[in-house]
C-alpha cells in the first residue's frame, strides 16, 4: 500500500444507494443504542444485527436495504454491472468502501457484545459510530475512510485521474 495525504470525501451531489444505506444504518444505530441505554439493554441486539449485516454485505455484496432502494429508483455507485433486477455491491477487490463495511460491522458487533457482558459504557462507541455514519452520509467525510485512505486503501468512489468530477469522490490535498 502507498501512503497518501489529503482528505478523502465521497460525493454528496445526489443520494445514491450506498450513501443512503449509510444514512439509514446511522439512524438505526443511534436509535437502537439510545433504546438500549434508556429502555432495555437487549435493544443492542438491533446493533448486532446491523453489524452482522454490514459484514455480510462486505463479503457477499448483497444488501437488503440496498435492494429496496434500488427498487425505489435509487442508483448505485458501487453496484456490480449486469446484476439484473438485484443490487449487489462490487466484491472483486477489497477497495476502501468495502473495507469500511467490514470494519464498521466488526467493531459495532464487538462493542455491542461488550455493552452486554462488560459495561454499558460501550454503548457510547456504538452511538459514536451512528453519529459518524450520519455525518458521513450528510457531508461525505468519514474518519475511518480517511484513515484507510491515508494508509493506501484504493477508493472506488475516487478515481485518481479525476475522470468523473461530479460522480466521484474528491480527494482534497492540503
Rosetta constraint file for C-alpha pairs under 8 A:
AtomPair CA 1 CA 151 HARMONIC 6.82 0.50
AtomPair CA 1 CA 152 HARMONIC 4.85 0.50
AtomPair CA 1 CA 153 HARMONIC 6.87 0.50
AtomPair CA 2 CA 151 HARMONIC 6.76 0.50
AtomPair CA 2 CA 152 HARMONIC 4.68 0.50
AtomPair CA 3 CA 149 HARMONIC 7.95 0.50
AtomPair CA 3 CA 150 HARMONIC 5.47 0.50
AtomPair CA 3 CA 151 HARMONIC 4.95 0.50
AtomPair CA 3 CA 152 HARMONIC 4.88 0.50
AtomPair CA 4 CA 149 HARMONIC 6.81 0.50
AtomPair CA 4 CA 150 HARMONIC 4.57 0.50
AtomPair CA 4 CA 151 HARMONIC 6.58 0.50
AtomPair CA 4 CA 152 HARMONIC 6.09 0.50
AtomPair CA 5 CA 150 HARMONIC 5.72 0.50
AtomPair CA 5 CA 173 HARMONIC 6.68 0.50
AtomPair CA 5 CA 174 HARMONIC 7.61 0.50
AtomPair CA 6 CA 150 HARMONIC 7.64 0.50
AtomPair CA 6 CA 171 HARMONIC 6.48 0.50
AtomPair CA 6 CA 172 HARMONIC 5.34 0.50
AtomPair CA 6 CA 173 HARMONIC 3.99 0.50
AtomPair CA 6 CA 174 HARMONIC 5.42 0.50
AtomPair CA 7 CA 146 HARMONIC 6.33 0.50
AtomPair CA 7 CA 171 HARMONIC 5.55 0.50
AtomPair CA 7 CA 172 HARMONIC 4.97 0.50
AtomPair CA 7 CA 173 HARMONIC 6.22 0.50
AtomPair CA 7 CA 174 HARMONIC 7.62 0.50
AtomPair CA 8 CA 141 HARMONIC 6.85 0.50
AtomPair CA 8 CA 142 HARMONIC 7.97 0.50
AtomPair CA 8 CA 145 HARMONIC 7.10 0.50
AtomPair CA 8 CA 146 HARMONIC 5.53 0.50
AtomPair CA 8 CA 149 HARMONIC 6.83 0.50
AtomPair CA 8 CA 169 HARMONIC 7.15 0.50
AtomPair CA 8 CA 170 HARMONIC 6.28 0.50
AtomPair CA 8 CA 171 HARMONIC 4.53 0.50
AtomPair CA 8 CA 172 HARMONIC 6.39 0.50
AtomPair CA 9 CA 139 HARMONIC 7.90 0.50
AtomPair CA 9 CA 140 HARMONIC 4.87 0.50
AtomPair CA 9 CA 141 HARMONIC 4.93 0.50
AtomPair CA 9 CA 142 HARMONIC 7.45 0.50
AtomPair CA 9 CA 169 HARMONIC 5.51 0.50
AtomPair CA 9 CA 170 HARMONIC 5.36 0.50
AtomPair CA 9 CA 171 HARMONIC 6.13 0.50
AtomPair CA 9 CA 172 HARMONIC 7.66 0.50
AtomPair CA 10 CA 140 HARMONIC 4.58 0.50
AtomPair CA 10 CA 141 HARMONIC 6.77 0.50
AtomPair CA 10 CA 157 HARMONIC 6.38 0.50
AtomPair CA 10 CA 158 HARMONIC 7.37 0.50
AtomPair CA 10 CA 168 HARMONIC 6.96 0.50
AtomPair CA 10 CA 169 HARMONIC 4.09 0.50
AtomPair CA 10 CA 170 HARMONIC 6.39 0.50
AtomPair CA 11 CA 140 HARMONIC 6.14 0.50
AtomPair CA 11 CA 157 HARMONIC 7.53 0.50
AtomPair CA 11 CA 166 HARMONIC 7.07 0.50
AtomPair CA 11 CA 167 HARMONIC 6.50 0.50
AtomPair CA 11 CA 168 HARMONIC 5.85 0.50
AtomPair CA 11 CA 169 HARMONIC 4.79 0.50
AtomPair CA 11 CA 170 HARMONIC 7.07 0.50
AtomPair CA 12 CA 137 HARMONIC 7.65 0.50
AtomPair CA 12 CA 138 HARMONIC 7.24 0.50
AtomPair CA 12 CA 139 HARMONIC 6.67 0.50
AtomPair CA 12 CA 140 HARMONIC 5.95 0.50
AtomPair CA 13 CA 166 HARMONIC 7.15 0.50
AtomPair CA 13 CA 167 HARMONIC 7.95 0.50
AtomPair CA 15 CA 19 HARMONIC 6.21 0.50
AtomPair CA 15 CA 20 HARMONIC 6.06 0.50
AtomPair CA 15 CA 74 HARMONIC 7.34 0.50
AtomPair CA 16 CA 20 HARMONIC 6.21 0.50
AtomPair CA 16 CA 74 HARMONIC 5.74 0.50
AtomPair CA 16 CA 75 HARMONIC 5.24 0.50
AtomPair CA 16 CA 76 HARMONIC 5.48 0.50
AtomPair CA 16 CA 77 HARMONIC 6.59 0.50
AtomPair CA 17 CA 21 HARMONIC 6.10 0.50
AtomPair CA 17 CA 66 HARMONIC 5.87 0.50
AtomPair CA 17 CA 69 HARMONIC 6.30 0.50
AtomPair CA 17 CA 70 HARMONIC 6.98 0.50
AtomPair CA 17 CA 74 HARMONIC 5.71 0.50
AtomPair CA 17 CA 75 HARMONIC 5.81 0.50
AtomPair CA 17 CA 76 HARMONIC 4.94 0.50
AtomPair CA 17 CA 77 HARMONIC 7.20 0.50
AtomPair CA 18 CA 22 HARMONIC 6.30 0.50
AtomPair CA 18 CA 66 HARMONIC 7.15 0.50
AtomPair CA 18 CA 76 HARMONIC 6.64 0.50
AtomPair CA 18 CA 77 HARMONIC 7.12 0.50
AtomPair CA 18 CA 78 HARMONIC 7.31 0.50
AtomPair CA 19 CA 23 HARMONIC 6.45 0.50
AtomPair CA 19 CA 137 HARMONIC 5.36 0.50
AtomPair CA 20 CA 24 HARMONIC 6.21 0.50
AtomPair CA 20 CA 137 HARMONIC 6.87 0.50
AtomPair CA 21 CA 25 HARMONIC 5.96 0.50
AtomPair CA 21 CA 65 HARMONIC 6.70 0.50
AtomPair CA 21 CA 66 HARMONIC 6.52 0.50
AtomPair CA 22 CA 26 HARMONIC 6.01 0.50
AtomPair CA 22 CA 133 HARMONIC 5.71 0.50
AtomPair CA 22 CA 134 HARMONIC 6.79 0.50
AtomPair CA 22 CA 136 HARMONIC 7.43 0.50
AtomPair CA 22 CA 137 HARMONIC 5.88 0.50
AtomPair CA 23 CA 27 HARMONIC 6.40 0.50
AtomPair CA 23 CA 133 HARMONIC 6.23 0.50
AtomPair CA 23 CA 134 HARMONIC 4.98 0.50
AtomPair CA 23 CA 136 HARMONIC 7.82 0.50
AtomPair CA 23 CA 137 HARMONIC 5.31 0.50
AtomPair CA 23 CA 138 HARMONIC 7.67 0.50
AtomPair CA 24 CA 28 HARMONIC 6.21 0.50
AtomPair CA 24 CA 134 HARMONIC 7.93 0.50
AtomPair CA 25 CA 29 HARMONIC 6.10 0.50
AtomPair CA 25 CA 50 HARMONIC 7.22 0.50
AtomPair CA 25 CA 130 HARMONIC 7.35 0.50
AtomPair CA 25 CA 133 HARMONIC 7.28 0.50
AtomPair CA 26 CA 30 HARMONIC 6.19 0.50
AtomPair CA 26 CA 129 HARMONIC 7.36 0.50
AtomPair CA 26 CA 130 HARMONIC 4.19 0.50
AtomPair CA 26 CA 131 HARMONIC 6.39 0.50
AtomPair CA 26 CA 132 HARMONIC 7.45 0.50
AtomPair CA 26 CA 133 HARMONIC 4.81 0.50
AtomPair CA 26 CA 134 HARMONIC 5.07 0.50
AtomPair CA 27 CA 31 HARMONIC 5.97 0.50
AtomPair CA 27 CA 130 HARMONIC 6.44 0.50
AtomPair CA 27 CA 134 HARMONIC 6.90 0.50
AtomPair CA 28 CA 32 HARMONIC 5.96 0.50
AtomPair CA 28 CA 46 HARMONIC 7.93 0.50
AtomPair CA 28 CA 47 HARMONIC 7.57 0.50
AtomPair CA 28 CA 50 HARMONIC 7.95 0.50
AtomPair CA 28 CA 130 HARMONIC 7.60 0.50
AtomPair CA 29 CA 33 HARMONIC 5.81 0.50
AtomPair CA 29 CA 46 HARMONIC 7.82 0.50
AtomPair CA 29 CA 47 HARMONIC 5.80 0.50
AtomPair CA 29 CA 50 HARMONIC 7.65 0.50
AtomPair CA 29 CA 126 HARMONIC 6.74 0.50
AtomPair CA 29 CA 127 HARMONIC 6.57 0.50
AtomPair CA 29 CA 129 HARMONIC 7.61 0.50
AtomPair CA 29 CA 130 HARMONIC 4.96 0.50
AtomPair CA 30 CA 34 HARMONIC 6.11 0.50
AtomPair CA 30 CA 126 HARMONIC 7.63 0.50
AtomPair CA 30 CA 127 HARMONIC 5.42 0.50
AtomPair CA 30 CA 130 HARMONIC 5.12 0.50
AtomPair CA 30 CA 131 HARMONIC 6.96 0.50
AtomPair CA 31 CA 35 HARMONIC 6.15 0.50
AtomPair CA 32 CA 36 HARMONIC 6.02 0.50
AtomPair CA 32 CA 43 HARMONIC 5.70 0.50
AtomPair CA 32 CA 44 HARMONIC 6.14 0.50
AtomPair CA 32 CA 46 HARMONIC 6.16 0.50
AtomPair CA 32 CA 47 HARMONIC 6.40 0.50
AtomPair CA 33 CA 37 HARMONIC 6.18 0.50
AtomPair CA 33 CA 43 HARMONIC 7.11 0.50
AtomPair CA 33 CA 44 HARMONIC 6.13 0.50
AtomPair CA 33 CA 47 HARMONIC 7.15 0.50
AtomPair CA 33 CA 123 HARMONIC 6.17 0.50
AtomPair CA 33 CA 126 HARMONIC 6.62 0.50
AtomPair CA 33 CA 127 HARMONIC 5.99 0.50
AtomPair CA 34 CA 38 HARMONIC 5.92 0.50
AtomPair CA 34 CA 39 HARMONIC 7.94 0.50
AtomPair CA 34 CA 127 HARMONIC 7.73 0.50
AtomPair CA 35 CA 39 HARMONIC 5.16 0.50
AtomPair CA 35 CA 40 HARMONIC 6.47 0.50
AtomPair CA 35 CA 41 HARMONIC 7.64 0.50
AtomPair CA 35 CA 43 HARMONIC 5.93 0.50
AtomPair CA 35 CA 44 HARMONIC 7.89 0.50
AtomPair CA 36 CA 40 HARMONIC 4.94 0.50
AtomPair CA 36 CA 41 HARMONIC 4.27 0.50
AtomPair CA 36 CA 42 HARMONIC 6.19 0.50
AtomPair CA 36 CA 43 HARMONIC 4.58 0.50
AtomPair CA 36 CA 44 HARMONIC 5.40 0.50
AtomPair CA 36 CA 123 HARMONIC 7.95 0.50
AtomPair CA 37 CA 41 HARMONIC 6.33 0.50
AtomPair CA 37 CA 120 HARMONIC 7.38 0.50
AtomPair CA 37 CA 123 HARMONIC 7.15 0.50
AtomPair CA 41 CA 116 HARMONIC 6.97 0.50
AtomPair CA 42 CA 116 HARMONIC 7.95 0.50
AtomPair CA 43 CA 47 HARMONIC 7.62 0.50
AtomPair CA 44 CA 48 HARMONIC 6.46 0.50
AtomPair CA 44 CA 112 HARMONIC 6.07 0.50
AtomPair CA 45 CA 49 HARMONIC 6.12 0.50
AtomPair CA 45 CA 112 HARMONIC 7.58 0.50
AtomPair CA 46 CA 50 HARMONIC 6.16 0.50
AtomPair CA 47 CA 51 HARMONIC 6.09 0.50
AtomPair CA 47 CA 108 HARMONIC 6.95 0.50
AtomPair CA 47 CA 109 HARMONIC 6.93 0.50
AtomPair CA 47 CA 112 HARMONIC 6.75 0.50
AtomPair CA 47 CA 126 HARMONIC 7.79 0.50
AtomPair CA 48 CA 52 HARMONIC 6.13 0.50
AtomPair CA 48 CA 108 HARMONIC 6.89 0.50
AtomPair CA 48 CA 109 HARMONIC 4.81 0.50
AtomPair CA 48 CA 112 HARMONIC 6.23 0.50
AtomPair CA 48 CA 113 HARMONIC 7.76 0.50
AtomPair CA 49 CA 53 HARMONIC 6.03 0.50
AtomPair CA 49 CA 109 HARMONIC 7.98 0.50
AtomPair CA 50 CA 54 HARMONIC 6.16 0.50
AtomPair CA 50 CA 105 HARMONIC 7.15 0.50
AtomPair CA 51 CA 55 HARMONIC 6.37 0.50
AtomPair CA 51 CA 104 HARMONIC 6.89 0.50
AtomPair CA 51 CA 105 HARMONIC 3.76 0.50
AtomPair CA 51 CA 106 HARMONIC 6.31 0.50
AtomPair CA 51 CA 107 HARMONIC 7.74 0.50
AtomPair CA 51 CA 108 HARMONIC 5.77 0.50
AtomPair CA 51 CA 109 HARMONIC 5.20 0.50
AtomPair CA 52 CA 56 HARMONIC 6.10 0.50
AtomPair CA 52 CA 105 HARMONIC 5.81 0.50
AtomPair CA 52 CA 106 HARMONIC 7.38 0.50
AtomPair CA 52 CA 109 HARMONIC 6.91 0.50
AtomPair CA 53 CA 57 HARMONIC 6.11 0.50
AtomPair CA 53 CA 63 HARMONIC 7.83 0.50
AtomPair CA 53 CA 105 HARMONIC 7.24 0.50
AtomPair CA 54 CA 58 HARMONIC 6.32 0.50
AtomPair CA 54 CA 101 HARMONIC 5.29 0.50
AtomPair CA 54 CA 102 HARMONIC 6.29 0.50
AtomPair CA 54 CA 104 HARMONIC 7.21 0.50
AtomPair CA 54 CA 105 HARMONIC 4.90 0.50
AtomPair CA 55 CA 59 HARMONIC 6.33 0.50
AtomPair CA 55 CA 101 HARMONIC 6.17 0.50
AtomPair CA 55 CA 102 HARMONIC 4.75 0.50
AtomPair CA 55 CA 103 HARMONIC 7.83 0.50
AtomPair CA 55 CA 104 HARMONIC 7.97 0.50
AtomPair CA 55 CA 105 HARMONIC 5.12 0.50
AtomPair CA 55 CA 106 HARMONIC 6.81 0.50
AtomPair CA 56 CA 60 HARMONIC 5.92 0.50
AtomPair CA 56 CA 61 HARMONIC 7.45 0.50
AtomPair CA 56 CA 62 HARMONIC 7.54 0.50
AtomPair CA 57 CA 61 HARMONIC 4.65 0.50
AtomPair CA 57 CA 62 HARMONIC 5.29 0.50
AtomPair CA 57 CA 63 HARMONIC 5.62 0.50
AtomPair CA 57 CA 89 HARMONIC 7.56 0.50
AtomPair CA 57 CA 101 HARMONIC 7.13 0.50
AtomPair CA 58 CA 91 HARMONIC 7.38 0.50
AtomPair CA 58 CA 98 HARMONIC 5.45 0.50
AtomPair CA 58 CA 99 HARMONIC 7.13 0.50
AtomPair CA 58 CA 101 HARMONIC 5.56 0.50
AtomPair CA 58 CA 102 HARMONIC 5.56 0.50
AtomPair CA 59 CA 91 HARMONIC 7.14 0.50
AtomPair CA 59 CA 102 HARMONIC 7.94 0.50
AtomPair CA 60 CA 88 HARMONIC 7.94 0.50
AtomPair CA 60 CA 89 HARMONIC 7.94 0.50
AtomPair CA 60 CA 91 HARMONIC 6.93 0.50
AtomPair CA 61 CA 88 HARMONIC 4.80 0.50
AtomPair CA 61 CA 89 HARMONIC 4.24 0.50
AtomPair CA 61 CA 90 HARMONIC 6.07 0.50
AtomPair CA 61 CA 91 HARMONIC 5.98 0.50
AtomPair CA 62 CA 66 HARMONIC 7.87 0.50
AtomPair CA 62 CA 87 HARMONIC 6.81 0.50
AtomPair CA 62 CA 88 HARMONIC 4.81 0.50
AtomPair CA 62 CA 89 HARMONIC 6.42 0.50
AtomPair CA 63 CA 67 HARMONIC 6.15 0.50
AtomPair CA 63 CA 87 HARMONIC 7.29 0.50
AtomPair CA 63 CA 88 HARMONIC 6.81 0.50
AtomPair CA 63 CA 89 HARMONIC 7.72 0.50
AtomPair CA 64 CA 68 HARMONIC 6.39 0.50
AtomPair CA 65 CA 69 HARMONIC 6.21 0.50
AtomPair CA 66 CA 70 HARMONIC 6.02 0.50
AtomPair CA 66 CA 87 HARMONIC 6.46 0.50
AtomPair CA 67 CA 71 HARMONIC 6.14 0.50
AtomPair CA 67 CA 86 HARMONIC 6.19 0.50
AtomPair CA 67 CA 87 HARMONIC 5.22 0.50
AtomPair CA 67 CA 88 HARMONIC 7.96 0.50
AtomPair CA 68 CA 72 HARMONIC 6.28 0.50
AtomPair CA 69 CA 73 HARMONIC 6.43 0.50
AtomPair CA 69 CA 74 HARMONIC 5.43 0.50
AtomPair CA 70 CA 74 HARMONIC 4.98 0.50
AtomPair CA 70 CA 75 HARMONIC 6.33 0.50
AtomPair CA 70 CA 76 HARMONIC 7.58 0.50
AtomPair CA 70 CA 86 HARMONIC 7.60 0.50
AtomPair CA 70 CA 87 HARMONIC 6.46 0.50
AtomPair CA 76 CA 87 HARMONIC 7.87 0.50
AtomPair CA 77 CA 157 HARMONIC 7.34 0.50
AtomPair CA 78 CA 89 HARMONIC 5.48 0.50
AtomPair CA 78 CA 90 HARMONIC 5.90 0.50
AtomPair CA 78 CA 156 HARMONIC 7.23 0.50
AtomPair CA 78 CA 157 HARMONIC 7.66 0.50
AtomPair CA 79 CA 87 HARMONIC 6.33 0.50
AtomPair CA 79 CA 88 HARMONIC 5.45 0.50
AtomPair CA 79 CA 89 HARMONIC 4.35 0.50
AtomPair CA 79 CA 90 HARMONIC 5.49 0.50
AtomPair CA 80 CA 87 HARMONIC 7.38 0.50
AtomPair CA 80 CA 88 HARMONIC 5.68 0.50
AtomPair CA 80 CA 89 HARMONIC 5.68 0.50
AtomPair CA 80 CA 90 HARMONIC 4.91 0.50
AtomPair CA 83 CA 87 HARMONIC 6.44 0.50
AtomPair CA 83 CA 88 HARMONIC 6.76 0.50
AtomPair CA 91 CA 98 HARMONIC 7.73 0.50
AtomPair CA 94 CA 98 HARMONIC 5.99 0.50
AtomPair CA 94 CA 99 HARMONIC 6.22 0.50
AtomPair CA 95 CA 99 HARMONIC 6.34 0.50
AtomPair CA 95 CA 153 HARMONIC 6.28 0.50
AtomPair CA 95 CA 154 HARMONIC 5.28 0.50
AtomPair CA 95 CA 155 HARMONIC 5.61 0.50
AtomPair CA 95 CA 156 HARMONIC 6.46 0.50
AtomPair CA 96 CA 100 HARMONIC 6.40 0.50
AtomPair CA 96 CA 145 HARMONIC 6.98 0.50
AtomPair CA 96 CA 148 HARMONIC 6.65 0.50
AtomPair CA 96 CA 149 HARMONIC 7.07 0.50
AtomPair CA 96 CA 153 HARMONIC 5.16 0.50
AtomPair CA 96 CA 154 HARMONIC 5.43 0.50
AtomPair CA 96 CA 155 HARMONIC 4.69 0.50
AtomPair CA 96 CA 156 HARMONIC 7.05 0.50
AtomPair CA 97 CA 101 HARMONIC 6.70 0.50
AtomPair CA 97 CA 145 HARMONIC 7.40 0.50
AtomPair CA 97 CA 155 HARMONIC 6.33 0.50
AtomPair CA 97 CA 156 HARMONIC 7.07 0.50
AtomPair CA 97 CA 157 HARMONIC 7.98 0.50
AtomPair CA 98 CA 102 HARMONIC 6.62 0.50
AtomPair CA 99 CA 103 HARMONIC 6.04 0.50
AtomPair CA 100 CA 104 HARMONIC 5.87 0.50
AtomPair CA 100 CA 144 HARMONIC 7.19 0.50
AtomPair CA 100 CA 145 HARMONIC 6.79 0.50
AtomPair CA 101 CA 105 HARMONIC 6.05 0.50
AtomPair CA 102 CA 106 HARMONIC 6.17 0.50
AtomPair CA 103 CA 107 HARMONIC 6.01 0.50
AtomPair CA 104 CA 108 HARMONIC 6.03 0.50
AtomPair CA 104 CA 129 HARMONIC 7.80 0.50
AtomPair CA 105 CA 109 HARMONIC 6.06 0.50
AtomPair CA 106 CA 110 HARMONIC 6.17 0.50
AtomPair CA 107 CA 111 HARMONIC 6.09 0.50
AtomPair CA 108 CA 112 HARMONIC 5.88 0.50
AtomPair CA 108 CA 125 HARMONIC 7.66 0.50
AtomPair CA 108 CA 126 HARMONIC 5.71 0.50
AtomPair CA 108 CA 129 HARMONIC 7.62 0.50
AtomPair CA 109 CA 113 HARMONIC 6.33 0.50
AtomPair CA 110 CA 114 HARMONIC 6.19 0.50
AtomPair CA 111 CA 115 HARMONIC 6.10 0.50
AtomPair CA 111 CA 122 HARMONIC 5.64 0.50
AtomPair CA 111 CA 123 HARMONIC 7.20 0.50
AtomPair CA 111 CA 125 HARMONIC 6.88 0.50
AtomPair CA 111 CA 126 HARMONIC 6.72 0.50
AtomPair CA 112 CA 116 HARMONIC 6.64 0.50
AtomPair CA 112 CA 122 HARMONIC 6.88 0.50
AtomPair CA 112 CA 123 HARMONIC 6.91 0.50
AtomPair CA 112 CA 126 HARMONIC 7.16 0.50
AtomPair CA 113 CA 117 HARMONIC 6.27 0.50
AtomPair CA 114 CA 118 HARMONIC 5.05 0.50
AtomPair CA 114 CA 119 HARMONIC 6.43 0.50
AtomPair CA 114 CA 120 HARMONIC 7.85 0.50
AtomPair CA 114 CA 122 HARMONIC 6.36 0.50
AtomPair CA 115 CA 119 HARMONIC 4.89 0.50
AtomPair CA 115 CA 120 HARMONIC 4.54 0.50
AtomPair CA 115 CA 121 HARMONIC 6.56 0.50
AtomPair CA 115 CA 122 HARMONIC 4.79 0.50
AtomPair CA 115 CA 123 HARMONIC 6.00 0.50
AtomPair CA 116 CA 120 HARMONIC 6.68 0.50
AtomPair CA 121 CA 125 HARMONIC 7.82 0.50
AtomPair CA 122 CA 126 HARMONIC 6.96 0.50
AtomPair CA 123 CA 127 HARMONIC 6.06 0.50
AtomPair CA 124 CA 128 HARMONIC 6.05 0.50
AtomPair CA 125 CA 129 HARMONIC 6.25 0.50
AtomPair CA 126 CA 130 HARMONIC 6.24 0.50
AtomPair CA 127 CA 131 HARMONIC 6.27 0.50
AtomPair CA 128 CA 132 HARMONIC 6.08 0.50
AtomPair CA 129 CA 133 HARMONIC 6.11 0.50
AtomPair CA 130 CA 134 HARMONIC 6.35 0.50
AtomPair CA 131 CA 135 HARMONIC 6.07 0.50
AtomPair CA 132 CA 136 HARMONIC 5.94 0.50
AtomPair CA 132 CA 142 HARMONIC 6.74 0.50
AtomPair CA 132 CA 143 HARMONIC 7.76 0.50
AtomPair CA 133 CA 137 HARMONIC 6.20 0.50
AtomPair CA 133 CA 142 HARMONIC 7.58 0.50
AtomPair CA 134 CA 138 HARMONIC 6.12 0.50
AtomPair CA 135 CA 139 HARMONIC 5.84 0.50
AtomPair CA 135 CA 140 HARMONIC 7.38 0.50
AtomPair CA 135 CA 141 HARMONIC 7.06 0.50
AtomPair CA 135 CA 142 HARMONIC 7.39 0.50
AtomPair CA 136 CA 140 HARMONIC 4.77 0.50
AtomPair CA 136 CA 141 HARMONIC 4.96 0.50
AtomPair CA 136 CA 142 HARMONIC 5.10 0.50
AtomPair CA 137 CA 141 HARMONIC 7.90 0.50
AtomPair CA 141 CA 145 HARMONIC 7.72 0.50
AtomPair CA 141 CA 146 HARMONIC 7.81 0.50
AtomPair CA 142 CA 146 HARMONIC 6.20 0.50
AtomPair CA 143 CA 147 HARMONIC 6.26 0.50
AtomPair CA 144 CA 148 HARMONIC 6.18 0.50
AtomPair CA 145 CA 149 HARMONIC 5.96 0.50
AtomPair CA 146 CA 150 HARMONIC 5.99 0.50
AtomPair CA 147 CA 151 HARMONIC 6.28 0.50
AtomPair CA 148 CA 152 HARMONIC 6.39 0.50
AtomPair CA 148 CA 153 HARMONIC 5.43 0.50
AtomPair CA 149 CA 153 HARMONIC 5.06 0.50
AtomPair CA 149 CA 154 HARMONIC 6.86 0.50
AtomPair CA 149 CA 155 HARMONIC 7.34 0.50
AtomPair CA 155 CA 159 HARMONIC 7.14 0.50
AtomPair CA 157 CA 167 HARMONIC 7.71 0.50
AtomPair CA 157 CA 168 HARMONIC 4.96 0.50
AtomPair CA 157 CA 169 HARMONIC 5.04 0.50
AtomPair CA 158 CA 162 HARMONIC 7.20 0.50
AtomPair CA 158 CA 168 HARMONIC 4.91 0.50
AtomPair CA 158 CA 169 HARMONIC 4.30 0.50
AtomPair CA 158 CA 170 HARMONIC 6.27 0.50
AtomPair CA 158 CA 171 HARMONIC 7.00 0.50
AtomPair CA 159 CA 163 HARMONIC 6.87 0.50
AtomPair CA 159 CA 164 HARMONIC 7.62 0.50
AtomPair CA 159 CA 168 HARMONIC 6.79 0.50
AtomPair CA 159 CA 169 HARMONIC 7.64 0.50
AtomPair CA 162 CA 168 HARMONIC 7.42 0.50
AtomPair CA 164 CA 168 HARMONIC 5.42 0.50
AtomPair CA 165 CA 169 HARMONIC 7.68 0.50
AtomPair CA 165 CA 170 HARMONIC 7.62 0.50
